[in-house]
Amino acid sequence: MQVAHHRPARADGFVFYSVAISTLLQGAAPVHVRNLSALFGEDEDVRVWLYQVWLQEETQHSQMLQTYVGQVWPEFNLKDSFSRYLFALRDRMGQPREQRPPGLEALACCLMEAEAALMFRVLSVYTPDPELKRLMLQISATKLRHYNFYRETMERLEQQSPSPALHKALTVLRCQRDVEDGNLALAFRPLNAHWGRNVPFGMMDYGLFLAHAGKVMGQYYPFEEVRRLLVAPLRRHGPLSALFVGLALRYVERLYVARGRLAPATAL
């Protein structure tokens, strides 16, 4: 094992925040699995898969990420950060939310898993740390398997009860908003408050982190693959559905590029 001070990622704030956020999100899998199980109601196939496959693999990811964070940033108190995040997450999930048909819930899960898979891939390209590259690619491959399961579930549910094309496009936009304004923001909050000694990089606030993320994504993010992953499964439900979702994805792409322009020139 390399000494922490010699790890390539140690002084890179963007990598720290990205990996630490991922660690908190993956660690909350037991909370999310209960919520997802309820959202899919009586669909036994989904419920069994969530507990027997998804939860087990998310937990494994969490353990690998925790180990990496502990090795590279030993001064960071991950345990206290996670406790604070988990408290805020449970409070947020206890608030009422708009109910979507199961088919749209599956589409939302497709969006989440596809975006996570490609973000882990972006980090694998961005980082010079060979260990982190391998870890990011391993998790990305698992996330793509999860995407495939949700896509098949969405297709099955949409055959039973199709959703209007406009509702699918709105689901894309709402999921993007929920990720940035909800899940990511919630996981980011405790990250600057739990350091035992001097921080080995310049700390960021959430706005600066998103700007750096936009710059990284503008350089490395496979936008065409995102479009393929999210639009192709909808083509069988009619060209209008694919058109609406495609327009929503173009909006998301422009949003990332615009945010990237806010990052300092020395960000990368």
C-alpha positions in Angstrom: 0.0 0.0 0.0 1.3 3.4 -0.9 2.0 6.0 1.8 -1.0 8.4 1.8 1.1 11.5 1.1 2.4 9.9 -2.1 -0.9 8.9 -3.6 -1.6 10.8 -6.8 -5.2 11.8 -5.9 -4.4 13.1 -2.4 -3.9 16.8 -3.4 -6.8 16.9 -5.9 -9.8 18.5 -4.2 -12.2 17.6 -7.0 -11.3 13.9 -6.7 -11.7 14.0 -2.9 -15.2 15.5 -3.1 -16.3 13.2 -5.9 -15.1 10.1 -4.2 -16.3 11.2 -0.7 -19.8 12.0 -2.1 -19.9 8.6 -3.8 -18.9 6.9 -0.6 -21.7 8.5 1.3 -24.3 7.8 -1.4 -23.3 4.2 -1.7 -23.2 3.8 2.1 -26.9 4.8 2.3 -28.0 1.8 0.2 -30.0 0.2 3.1 -32.1 3.4 3.3 -32.6 3.6 -0.4 -33.5 0.0 -0.9 -36.5 0.3 1.5 -37.7 3.4 -0.3 -37.3 1.9 -3.8 -39.0 -1.3 -2.7 -42.0 0.8 -1.6 -42.1 2.8 -4.8 -42.3 -0.3 -7.0 -45.2 -1.6 -4.9 -46.2 -5.2 -5.5 -43.7 -5.9 -8.2 -42.0 -9.0 -6.7 -39.3 -9.3 -9.4 -38.0 -5.8 -8.6 -38.2 -6.3 -4.8 -36.3 -9.5 -4.9 -33.6 -8.0 -7.2 -33.3 -4.9 -5.0 -32.5 -6.9 -1.9 -30.6 -9.8 -3.3 -28.5 -8.0 -6.0 -28.6 -4.2 -5.8 -28.2 -3.9 -2.1 -25.4 -6.4 -2.0 -23.4 -4.7 -4.8 -24.0 -1.2 -3.5 -22.7 -2.3 -0.1 -19.6 -3.8 -1.7 -19.0 -0.5 -3.5 -19.4 1.4 -0.3 -16.8 -0.8 1.5 -14.3 -0.4 -1.3 -14.7 3.4 -1.4 -14.4 3.7 2.4 -11.1 1.8 2.2 -9.8 4.1 -0.5 -10.8 7.3 1.3 -9.3 6.0 4.6 -6.0 5.3 2.8 -5.6 8.5 0.8 -7.2 11.0 3.3 -6.6 9.5 6.7 -7.2 12.9 8.4 -10.8 13.0 7.1 -13.4 11.7 9.6 -15.6 9.7 7.3 -17.6 8.1 10.1 -18.9 11.5 11.4 -19.5 12.8 7.9 -21.6 9.7 7.1 -23.6 10.0 10.3 -24.5 13.6 9.6 -25.4 12.8 6.0 -27.5 9.8 7.0 -29.5 12.0 9.5 -30.2 14.6 6.8 -31.1 12.0 4.2 -33.6 10.3 6.5 -35.2 13.6 7.3 -35.4 14.5 3.6 -36.9 11.1 2.6 -39.5 11.5 5.4 -41.0 14.5 3.5 -43.8 13.9 1.0 -42.9 13.6 -2.6 -44.7 13.4 -5.9 -45.8 9.8 -6.7 -44.8 8.5 -10.2 -46.2 5.5 -12.0 -43.8 2.5 -11.6 -42.8 2.8 -15.3 -41.5 6.3 -14.7 -39.9 5.2 -11.4 -37.9 2.7 -13.5 -37.0 5.4 -16.0 -35.8 7.6 -13.1 -33.7 4.7 -11.8 -32.3 4.2 -15.4 -31.3 7.9 -15.4 -29.6 7.6 -12.0 -27.7 4.4 -12.8 -26.6 5.6 -16.2 -25.3 8.9 -14.9 -23.5 7.3 -12.0 -21.9 4.7 -14.4 -20.6 7.4 -16.7 -19.5 9.7 -13.9 -17.4 6.9 -12.5 -15.9 6.3 -15.9 -15.1 10.0 -16.2 -13.2 9.9 -12.9 -11.3 6.8 -14.1 -10.1 8.8 -17.1 -9.5 12.0 -15.1 -7.4 10.6 -12.2 -3.8 9.5 -12.6 -4.1 7.1 -9.7 -4.1 3.5 -11.2 -5.9 2.1 -8.1 -8.7 4.6 -8.4 -8.9 4.0 -12.1 -9.5 0.3 -11.5 -12.0 1.0 -8.7 -14.0 3.5 -10.8 -14.2 1.2 -13.8 -15.3 -1.7 -11.6 -18.1 0.3 -10.1 -19.1 1.8 -13.5 -19.5 -1.7 -15.0 -21.8 -2.7 -12.1 -23.8 0.4 -12.5 -24.4 -0.4 -16.2 -25.7 -3.8 -15.2 -28.1 -2.0 -12.8 -29.1 0.3 -15.7 -29.9 -2.7 -17.9 -32.2 -4.2 -15.2 -34.1 -1.0 -14.8 -34.4 -0.5 -18.5 -35.9 -4.0 -18.9 -38.2 -3.3 -16.0 -39.3 0.0 -17.6 -40.0 -1.7 -20.9 -42.1 -4.3 -19.1 -44.1 -1.8 -17.1 -44.5 0.6 -20.0 -46.1 -2.3 -22.0 -48.6 -2.7 -19.2 -49.3 1.0 -18.7 -47.6 3.5 -21.1 -46.7 7.0 -19.8 -47.1 10.1 -22.0 -43.9 11.2 -23.8 -44.0 14.6 -22.1 -44.0 12.9 -18.7 -40.9 11.0 -19.6 -39.1 14.2 -20.7 -40.1 15.9 -17.4 -38.8 12.9 -15.5 -35.4 13.4 -17.1 -35.3 17.1 -16.1 -36.6 16.4 -12.6 -34.1 13.7 -12.0 -31.3 16.0 -13.0 -32.6 18.6 -10.6 -33.0 16.0 -7.8 -29.4 14.8 -8.3 -27.7 18.2 -8.1 -30.1 20.0 -5.7 -30.9 17.0 -3.6 -28.6 13.9 -3.4 -25.3 15.5 -4.3 -25.9 18.7 -2.3 -26.9 16.7 0.8 -23.8 14.5 0.6 -21.5 17.5 0.0 -22.6 19.4 3.2 -20.6 17.6 5.8 -17.4 17.2 3.8 -15.6 20.4 4.9 -16.4 20.0 8.6 -14.7 16.8 9.6 -10.9 17.2 9.1 -8.4 16.4 11.9 -5.4 18.3 10.5 -4.5 20.6 7.6 -6.5 19.8 4.4 -4.1 18.7 1.6 -6.0 20.7 -1.1 -7.9 23.9 -1.5 -11.4 23.5 -0.1 -14.4 24.1 -2.3 -18.0 25.2 -1.6 -20.8 23.4 -3.4 -21.0 25.9 -6.3 -17.3 25.8 -7.0 -17.4 22.0 -6.9 -20.2 21.9 -9.5 -18.3 24.4 -11.7 -15.2 22.1 -11.5 -17.4 19.1 -12.3 -18.8 20.9 -15.3 -15.3 21.6 -16.6 -14.3 18.0 -16.1 -17.4 16.7 -17.7 -17.1 19.1 -20.6 -13.7 17.6 -21.3 -14.4 13.9 -20.6 -18.1 13.2 -20.4 -19.4 10.9 -23.1 -22.6 12.9 -24.0 -23.4 10.8 -27.1 -23.3 7.6 -25.0 -25.7 9.2 -22.5 -28.1 10.0 -25.3 -27.8 6.5 -26.6 -28.4 4.9 -23.2 -31.4 7.0 -22.3 -33.1 7.6 -25.7 -32.7 4.2 -27.4 -34.9 2.2 -25.0 -37.7 4.7 -25.6 -37.7 4.6 -29.4 -40.0 1.5 -29.3 -42.6 3.7 -27.5 -42.7 6.1 -30.5 -40.6 8.8 -32.0 -42.2 11.6 -30.0 -41.1 10.0 -26.7 -37.5 9.8 -28.0 -37.7 13.4 -29.3 -38.8 14.8 -25.9 -36.2 13.0 -24.0 -33.5 13.9 -26.5 -34.4 17.6 -26.1 -34.3 17.2 -22.3 -30.8 15.7 -22.6 -29.6 18.5 -24.8 -30.7 20.9 -22.0 -28.7 18.9 -19.5 -25.6 18.9 -21.7 -25.8 22.7 -22.2 -26.2 23.1 -18.4 -23.0 21.2 -17.7 -21.0 23.1 -20.4 -22.3 26.5 -18.9 -21.2 25.5 -15.4 -17.8 24.4 -16.6 -17.2 27.9 -17.8 -17.5 29.1 -14.2 -14.5 27.0 -13.0 -11.1 28.7 -12.6 -8.7 28.2 -15.5 -6.4 26.3 -13.1 -9.1 23.8 -12.2 -7.7 21.0 -14.3 
